[in-house]
Amino acid sequence: LARRLEGLLVWSSNRTGNHELSLLDLRTRTVRQLTKTPQVEFFSRFSPDGRRILFSRSQRDYVSPRDPTAWDVYVMNVDGTGDRLLARNGYSPQWTPDGNGIIFLRGDQVIRLDLAGEGPGRESVLLDGPTTEGIAGGMETPELSPDGTRLAVSVRSPQYGGVAVVDLATR
């Protein structure tokens, strides 16, 4: 089966002594390191069109991937060129289904960053954990539904645990 697979895989590995992003071409079976920084790169995601990679980069030389407080959100081309900062103090980024924006965690909020147009995008709060019934903070791994109307988040707080799915129109 592996001989018939095609496509690309991106992941974070510490095989070089530091967590860097690597890319595997399944057709050619070649691996290429995409990043080489003193920071940790983690939580990589391909854009819907497959041309860019969204990821988190630590603000310090080493931050545990389990610590969501000291990260920024970056994007780069799939070949590893053109990396640029999209958002400060962001963690667990995901693409919107149309690829024109991203969502990420900042503290107890899920933020949407619009990427359409030139210059820095406009940020808006998609979900405020402390004010949303059944969540009360402690969110992880936000993800939008394919139609963009619902948001799923893992919830870890003293009151709740599990997965919450929020209708963004009605909360």
N, C-alpha and C positions, 0 to 999 in steps of 0.2 A: 504494500500500500504506500509506503513512504516514497517509492520511486515515482509515483503518479501525483504526488502532492505538488502544488504550485502556490506561490504567494510569499508573503513576508511575515516574519514574527519580530516583534520588538519587546525587549525585556530589560530589567535592571539586574546586573550581576556584579558581584564583588571579586570576580576572578582576577582582576588587576590589583586588588588590595583596597579598592574604593568602589562604591556602587556607581557604575557608569551604565549608560544605555548601549545595548548591542542590537544588531539587526541580522537576522538569518534569512537568506534567500533560499527558500525550499527547493526551487528548481535547480540551482547551481550548487546547493549545499555549502555556501560560503557564509562565514560570519564576519561582520565588520563592527568594530567599536565606533559608536557615533559621537560619544562625548568623552572629554578628558579634562575634568576640572577637579579642584580639591573638594568641592561640595558633593553631596549625594544627589544623584538623579534617580527618580522613582516614579511609579504610577503612570507609565506611558500609555498613550492611546492614539491609534491612527484616526485621522480625520475621515469623515464619511467618503470623501473622494480618494482617499489613500495617498494623498500627496504630502501631508504634513503629520507631525507627531506632536501631541500635547503631552506635557509632563510636569512634574513637580521637581524643583531644585531647592536644596536646603540653603538657608541663609548663612550657616556656619559650615566649617569643614566636615563635621560629622553630626548628624541628627538622626536619631532612630526613626525609621518609618512609622513607628507606633506613636510618635509625638507629632500631633497635627499643628503645632503652634509656630514653628520656625521655618516655614516653606514659602516659596513663591511659585507662580505658574508661568511656564515658558512654552513656546512653540518653536519648532524648527522644521525645515524641509526633510523629507524622508531620507535624503542622502546625508543628513547630519549638518548641512550648512544653514546659515541664516538664523541661528537661534536668537530669540528676542523675548524679553520680559513682557508678559501680558498683564499680570496682576500681582501685587505685593500681598503677603500674608494670606495666601490661598493654598488649599490642599485638596487632594482627591479630585482633580479636574476631569471633566467629561465633555465631549462635544454635544452640541444640540443636534437633533436628528438631521437638520438641513445643512449643518456645517457652518452656518453664519454666526454662530455664537458658541460660548462655552458656559458651563456651570461649574461651580466649585464651592468648597466649604471655606468660610472665614468665621472662625469662632463658632457660635451657635446659629449661624445663618447660612443658607444656600444662596449664593450670588449668581446672577446671570450677567455675562459680559457680552455685549453685542459687538461682533467683529466686522459687520458690514460697513463699507466706507473707508475713508482714509483716516489716519491718526488714531489716537487712543479711543477705544470703544467706550460706550456708555454702560455703567454698571447699574443694576437694579437688584433689589432683594426679592428673590423668588419665594423664600420661606424663612420665617423667623421661628426657630425652634422653641424658645421660651414662651412665645405667645400662641403657639399652635397646640390645640387640645390633642392629647395622646402622645406628644413628643417631649416637651419640656427640656430640650437641649440634648446633648450627647449624641449628635448625629454623625454618621459615617457614610461613605460611598453613595452620594446622590446620583440618581440616574433618571433622565426624562423618558417618558413613554415615546414610542415612535411618532405619535401625533402631537407630542408636546403638551398634552393637557393634564397629565398626571406626573407626579414625582414620587419615586420610591427612594427611601433612605433606611439604612440600618440605624436602629435606635438603641443607645446604651445610656441609660440614666438611672438614678435611684428608684424612680417610679415605674419606668417602662423598659422593656427589652424586646427585641425582635425587629421586624420590618414594618415600616409604615408606608402606606401609599396614600398620597394626598392629591385630591382633585384641586388643581390650582385655581379654578374658577370659583369654587365654593369654600375652599379650605377644609 
